[in-house]
Amino acid sequence: QKATTGVGKQGQSLKDNTGVGGMISGPVSAMFQTKQKVVFEIAIPQALNLFQALEGRMPNSHEEFMEKIITANRIQLPELPEGQVYRFNVEQKELWVYPETDAP
């Protein structure tokens, strides 16, 4: 699946809280969602656009994506739940989340 808001480990346990628990966990959950949204919808697309403008192409591999997009721009990817990994999908030109055993 495409890496989007909500894939990160932080805040997942807060999703189903209701009542008083929901009143407390709601703002915290919103904060985690906002942090992920900034990474996936602003920081990464902006870094990819800059890379494409300078290089005339998109990254050719996951390794190049991690080095020249994530590391070079000091983007901190949200921690994933255990058993999942990030992989740059070269064909889709997007960051995806895969089960560790199925990662290309």
N, C-alpha and C positions, 0 to 999 in steps of 0.2 A: 504494500500500500504506500501511497505517497506520504512523505513526512509532512504532517500538518499539525495544527494546534490540537492538543489532546493526546498525542502519542507519548509524551514524556511521562516518566515515572511519578514525578512530583504532582500531587493533587489528585491522583486517580482514586485514592481511598476516600476522598472527600465528596465524590460525585453523588453518592446516594444518601447523604445526610438530609434529614427533614426536621421540622420543628425547631427547637432551640439549637440543636446541633447544626442545622442548616443555616441558621442566622449567624452562627459563629464561623462556620467553615465556608460559607458563601463568598465573603470577601477574599479569604485566603485562596480559595479555588480560582476566583477571578484573577487574582494576581499571577498565579502560575500560568493560567491560560494566556494572559496578556504577554508575559515574558516569552512564551512559546510562539505566540503570534508575531511578535517583533522579529524573532529569529527566522521563522519560516516564511513570513510574508513581506518582510522589509529587508533585513540584513542579507540573507542569502540571495534573493533576486537582484538586489542592488550590486552585490559583489559579482554575481554572474554577468550582469549587464556591463560592468566595468571591464571584467576580464574579456568578454566578447569584443568590446570596443577596442581594447588594446591589442588583443591577439588575433582578432578576426575569426574566431572560432570558439566553441565551447570546450570544456575540459574533455580529454580523450579517455580518461580512466578515473576510477574511484580515487586512486592514489594522487593523481594530479588535482582532482577536485579538493581533496582534503588539504593538500599542501598549498595550493594557490588560491583557494577560496576560503576555506575554514581557518587554517593556520595563519595565512598572510593577512587576513582581515580580523583576526582575533575574535572569531565568532565562537561562542560557547554553545555547543549543541546540548539540548536538554538530555538528561540521563534517561535511558530507556529501561523499561521493565526487563528483568532477567530473561535471557533467552532471545532477545531481539537485538539487531544490529542495524546501523545505518549503512547504506550503499548508494553511491551515485549511479543512477540509471542513465547510462550514456545515450541510449536510444531515445528516451523521453526527455533527457536533459533536465532531470529533476532528482532531488534527494528522496530516497525511499527507505522504508523500514521493512526488514525481512526477518523471519525467524532465523536464528543463528544457523540452523542446519540447512536451510534453503538458500542462504546468501550466495550470490554468484561470485 
